[in-house]
Amino acid sequence: MARSERVRIERGLYRSDKTYIACATSPGARKAKWKTIGEVGLMEARRERDAWAVEVRSGGIPETGGKEKVEEVALAWLQYIEGLVEIGELRPRTLEAYKIGVMLHLIPHYGHRRIRSMTTDDLVDWHRKQRKLKASTWTIRARWMAVRGVFGYAARHDIIAASPADKLLPRERPGAGEPRQRFLSREEMDRLLEHAGPALAIIATALFRGMRVMEVLALQWGDIDFTEGVIHVRFQLSRQGKRVPLKTKAAKRDVVMMETLGKLLRRRRLAEEFSTDTDFVFQSSVPRRPMTYRGALLDLFHDARKSANLEDVTFHCLRHTFASILIAQGRDVQFVSRQLGHTKTSTTWDTYVHLFEAHRHAHDAREQLEAEYGEMLGAADA
């Protein structure tokens, strides 16, 4: 078979028509050794390629790359991530975040460099530059996930011996930061609902159901059981305006709905022109199309919070507030976790431990104060 007929798929893997071919170079050698794998699937071809590389290089340390530039490897990694999205292992929004990290915050600075020349000091310098841009801790962390992914991919495919990202000290790695937990007081809830205007139904649903914004936007009338008083959370809305499966099994849940919210939504349904079970609860100006992320968050919600003088409140704060309400009512961590759709109760506990602890200690303190000192006030009042 002529070499010109081979099409490079990725490092060490080629294809001629439907036949996969693997290549590997033994330590110290200049000429690659080839093996015909056959007409198999891509995943099987990769497995055979890796096994062939181990066999060829078993006599010493695997030869690493050196000519590949950061940009070349980064684009190959993004192509690999796109494949994961296509088979449903990753969400399109994750790919979007990775593309931002690679295209705007890695390639412009280091794309011209040979990836083998990159060191831990370069990554420390990258982190320093990110901080100088005044990016938030969470934003830097998101970009870092893409950078780390590129070097991990390079190490996995023997382009480099090891990822320099793995050698960073804990203090040198971008941290996840502390999540911002803003809870609305009862007075603030009253004020927000009073000034909600056309956003009243969507704000009330998020505030008293604790649903994520894309879960709220994906709601159809058939998801609401007015008789049982529950909302069946089964889908979320993609940025393209389509109902897509939830990220985790735990996110699929039934959320309790108080009677007054049910009445509010029932009145909304009666007022809607299109209100069959398959119509969206929150529709855009285009008939039977869901309200968009921009329409819900940046327009309606922004106007409501501005009118209520609560401009520091985000839509996600409504979810935190719902959690705080349940905890203040004495609900246990398992119930709160199920209502929020967390995969693990430990996530709920770690996020709201201060609220659980505050509620428990306040209750215990009241009981103990009454038991130990209540008689003193009773005698003085007699």
C-alpha positions in Angstrom: 0.0 0.0 0.0 1.5 3.3 -1.0 2.2 5.8 1.8 0.4 8.5 -0.1 -2.9 6.6 0.3 -2.7 6.9 4.1 -4.7 9.7 5.8 -3.6 10.8 9.2 -6.4 10.6 11.8 -4.4 11.4 14.9 -1.0 10.7 16.3 0.0 7.2 15.5 -3.2 6.3 13.7 -3.9 6.5 9.9 -6.6 5.2 7.6 -6.6 4.0 4.0 -10.2 3.8 2.8 -11.9 1.9 5.6 -8.8 0.3 7.0 -7.0 1.7 10.0 -3.2 1.5 10.3 -1.1 2.2 13.4 2.5 3.3 13.6 5.1 3.6 16.4 8.8 4.3 16.7 11.0 2.3 19.0 13.4 4.3 21.3 16.4 5.6 19.4 15.0 4.6 16.0 14.2 7.0 13.2 12.0 4.8 11.1 8.5 4.0 12.2 7.0 0.5 12.4 3.6 0.0 10.9 0.7 -2.4 11.6 -2.5 -2.9 9.7 -5.4 -2.9 12.1 -8.2 -3.6 9.7 -11.8 -2.3 9.2 -12.8 -1.6 12.8 -14.4 1.2 14.7 -12.4 4.3 15.8 -12.4 3.3 19.5 -11.1 -0.2 18.7 -8.5 1.3 16.3 -7.2 3.5 19.1 -7.0 0.5 21.5 -5.0 -1.4 18.9 -2.8 1.6 18.2 -2.0 2.0 21.9 -1.2 -1.7 22.2 1.1 -1.6 19.2 2.9 1.4 20.6 3.6 -0.4 23.9 4.8 -3.4 22.0 7.2 -1.4 19.8 8.5 0.8 22.6 8.8 -1.9 25.3 12.5 -1.9 25.0 13.0 1.5 26.6 11.5 5.0 27.3 8.8 5.9 24.8 10.0 8.5 22.3 8.1 11.8 22.8 7.2 14.4 20.3 8.8 17.8 20.0 7.8 19.3 16.7 4.1 19.8 17.5 3.1 23.3 18.4 0.7 24.2 21.2 -1.8 25.5 18.6 -1.8 22.2 16.7 -2.3 20.1 19.8 -4.9 22.4 21.2 -7.0 22.2 18.0 -6.6 18.4 18.0 -7.9 18.3 21.5 -10.9 20.5 20.7 -11.7 18.1 17.8 -11.6 15.2 20.3 -13.9 17.1 22.6 -16.3 17.7 19.8 -16.4 14.0 19.3 -17.4 13.5 22.9 -20.2 16.0 22.4 -21.5 14.2 19.4 -21.8 10.9 21.3 -23.5 12.7 24.2 -20.6 12.4 26.8 -20.2 16.1 27.1 -22.6 19.1 26.8 -22.3 21.6 24.0 -21.9 24.4 26.7 -18.8 22.6 28.0 -17.4 22.6 24.5 -18.1 26.3 24.2 -16.3 27.0 27.5 -13.3 25.0 26.4 -13.2 26.8 23.0 -13.1 30.1 24.8 -10.2 28.9 27.0 -8.2 27.6 24.1 -8.9 30.2 21.4 -8.8 33.3 23.5 -6.5 32.4 26.5 -4.0 29.8 25.3 -3.3 30.0 21.6 -2.8 33.8 21.5 -0.1 33.6 24.1 1.6 30.2 23.5 0.2 28.8 20.2 3.5 29.4 18.4 5.5 27.5 21.0 6.5 23.8 20.5 4.5 22.0 23.1 7.5 20.1 24.4 9.1 23.4 25.3 6.3 24.4 27.7 7.2 24.2 31.4 5.5 24.6 34.7 6.9 28.1 34.9 5.0 29.0 31.7 1.8 27.8 33.3 2.5 29.8 36.5 3.1 32.8 34.2 -0.2 32.1 32.4 -2.0 32.1 35.8 -0.4 35.4 36.7 -1.5 37.0 33.5 -5.0 35.9 34.1 -5.1 37.5 37.5 -3.8 40.7 35.9 -6.8 40.7 33.6 -8.9 41.0 36.7 -10.8 37.9 35.8 -12.7 36.3 38.7 -11.5 33.1 40.4 -14.3 31.1 38.8 -13.5 32.4 35.3 -9.8 31.7 35.6 -10.7 28.2 36.8 -12.9 27.6 33.8 -10.2 28.7 31.4 -7.6 26.6 33.3 -9.7 23.4 32.7 -9.2 23.9 29.0 -5.5 24.5 29.3 -5.0 21.5 31.5 -7.0 19.4 29.1 -4.7 20.3 26.2 -1.6 19.2 28.0 -3.3 16.1 29.4 -4.2 15.2 25.8 -0.6 15.7 24.7 0.7 13.5 27.4 -1.9 10.8 26.7 -0.9 10.6 23.1 2.9 10.6 23.8 3.4 14.1 22.3 5.0 15.1 25.6 6.5 12.9 28.3 4.3 14.3 31.0 1.9 17.2 31.5 3.5 20.3 33.1 0.1 21.1 34.6 0.4 18.0 36.9 3.7 19.4 38.4 2.2 22.6 39.7 2.2 23.1 43.4 -1.3 23.4 45.0 -0.8 27.2 45.5 0.2 27.6 41.9 -3.0 26.0 40.5 -6.1 28.1 39.8 -8.5 27.5 42.6 -12.2 27.0 42.3 -12.9 29.9 44.6 -15.7 30.3 47.0 -19.2 30.2 45.5 -21.2 33.3 45.9 -24.3 32.5 48.0 -26.7 35.4 48.1 -30.0 34.7 49.9 -33.0 37.0 49.8 -34.6 38.0 53.0 -38.4 37.9 53.3 -38.6 41.6 52.8 -36.4 41.4 49.7 -38.6 38.5 48.3 -41.7 40.7 48.9 -40.0 43.6 47.1 -38.9 41.6 44.1 -42.3 40.0 43.6 -44.0 43.3 44.0 -41.9 44.8 41.2 -41.8 41.7 39.0 -44.3 42.8 36.5 -44.5 40.5 33.5 -41.8 38.4 35.1 -43.9 37.5 38.1 -44.6 33.9 37.1 -41.1 33.0 36.1 -39.6 34.6 39.2 -42.1 33.0 41.5 -41.4 29.6 39.9 -37.7 29.9 40.4 -38.0 31.4 43.9 -40.3 28.8 45.3 -39.1 25.8 43.3 -35.4 26.2 43.4 -35.0 25.2 39.7 -32.1 26.2 37.5 -32.9 28.9 34.9 -32.7 26.5 32.0 -34.9 24.0 33.8 -37.5 26.7 34.3 -37.4 27.7 30.6 -37.8 24.1 29.5 -41.0 23.6 31.4 -44.1 22.6 29.4 -47.6 22.5 30.8 -47.6 18.8 30.8 -44.8 18.9 33.3 -47.0 20.5 35.9 -49.3 18.3 38.0 -51.8 20.7 39.5 -53.7 17.9 41.2 -50.8 16.5 43.1 -49.0 19.8 43.5 -45.7 18.9 41.9 -43.6 20.0 39.0 -41.9 17.2 37.1 -38.4 18.4 36.2 -37.3 16.3 33.2 -35.6 18.6 30.7 -33.5 21.7 30.4 -33.4 24.2 27.6 -30.2 24.4 25.5 -28.8 27.7 24.4 -30.2 26.9 20.9 -33.7 26.8 22.4 -34.3 23.0 22.4 -35.4 20.8 25.2 -32.5 18.5 26.0 -32.0 15.8 28.7 -30.8 16.9 32.1 -27.1 16.5 33.0 -27.6 13.9 35.8 -30.1 11.3 36.9 -30.5 13.2 40.2 -31.6 16.3 38.3 -34.6 14.4 37.1 -37.0 15.0 40.0 -40.4 16.1 41.3 -40.4 19.4 43.0 -43.2 20.3 45.5 -45.5 23.2 44.4 -47.4 25.2 47.0 -51.1 25.9 46.2 -50.8 29.6 45.6 -48.1 29.1 43.0 -50.3 26.5 41.4 -53.1 29.0 41.2 -50.8 31.6 39.7 -49.6 29.2 37.0 -53.1 28.0 36.3 -54.3 31.5 35.7 -51.3 32.0 33.3 -52.3 28.9 31.4 -55.9 30.1 31.0 -54.6 33.4 29.6 -52.2 31.8 27.1 -53.3 31.3 23.5 -51.2 28.1 23.2 -51.5 26.0 26.3 -51.6 22.4 25.4 -49.5 19.9 27.4 -46.6 20.2 24.9 -46.6 24.0 24.9 -44.0 25.9 26.9 -45.0 27.5 30.1 -42.8 30.5 29.4 -43.1 31.5 25.8 -41.4 34.1 23.7 -43.1 36.5 21.4 -42.9 33.8 18.7 -45.9 31.5 19.2 -45.0 28.2 20.8 -41.4 29.0 21.1 -39.7 29.0 24.5 -38.6 32.2 26.2 -34.9 32.6 25.5 -32.1 32.7 28.1 -31.5 36.4 27.2 -35.2 37.2 27.3 -35.7 35.6 30.8 -32.5 36.6 32.4 -31.2 39.8 30.8 -34.4 41.5 30.1 -37.4 40.5 32.3 -35.4 39.6 35.4 -33.0 42.6 35.0 -35.9 45.0 34.8 -37.6 43.4 37.9 -34.5 43.5 40.1 -33.7 47.0 39.0 -37.2 48.2 39.9 -36.9 46.5 43.3 -33.4 48.0 43.9 -31.9 44.5 44.1 -29.4 44.8 41.3 -26.8 42.6 43.1 -29.3 39.6 43.0 -28.8 37.1 40.2 -31.3 34.6 38.9 -29.3 31.8 40.6 -29.8 33.6 44.0 -33.5 32.5 43.8 -32.3 28.9 43.8 -30.1 29.5 46.9 -33.1 31.3 48.6 -35.4 28.3 48.0 -32.7 26.1 49.7 -32.5 28.5 52.6 -36.3 28.4 53.0 -36.4 24.6 53.2 -33.5 24.5 55.7 -35.2 27.2 57.9 -38.3 25.0 57.9 -36.3 22.2 59.3 -36.1 19.9 56.2 -33.2 17.4 56.4 -30.3 17.4 53.9 -31.7 14.5 51.9 -35.0 16.3 51.2 -33.2 19.5 50.3 -30.8 17.6 48.1 -33.6 15.9 46.2 -35.5 19.1 45.7 -32.5 20.9 44.2 -31.5 17.9 42.1 -28.0 17.5 43.5 -26.2 14.2 42.6 -24.9 13.8 46.1 -26.2 14.9 49.5 -22.6 15.9 50.3 -22.9 18.6 47.7 -25.9 20.0 49.4 -24.2 19.8 52.8 -21.0 21.4 51.6 -22.9 24.2 50.0 -25.3 25.0 52.8 -23.6 23.6 55.9 -23.6 27.0 57.6 -27.4 27.2 57.2 -28.0 23.7 58.5 -25.7 24.3 61.4 -27.2 27.7 62.2 -30.7 26.3 62.2 -29.8 23.3 64.4 -27.8 25.3 66.9 -30.5 28.0 67.1 -33.1 25.3 67.9 -30.9 23.5 70.4 -29.9 26.8 72.1 -33.5 27.8 72.6 -34.4 24.4 74.0 -31.4 24.4 76.4 -31.9 28.0 77.5 -35.5 27.3 78.3 -34.7 24.2 80.2 -31.9 25.8 82.3 -33.1 29.3 82.8 -36.8 29.4 82.0 -37.8 29.0 85.7 -35.9 32.1 86.6 -38.1 34.3 84.3 -41.2 32.4 85.4 -40.5 33.2 89.1 -39.7 36.8 88.3 -42.9 37.2 86.3 -45.1 35.6 89.0 
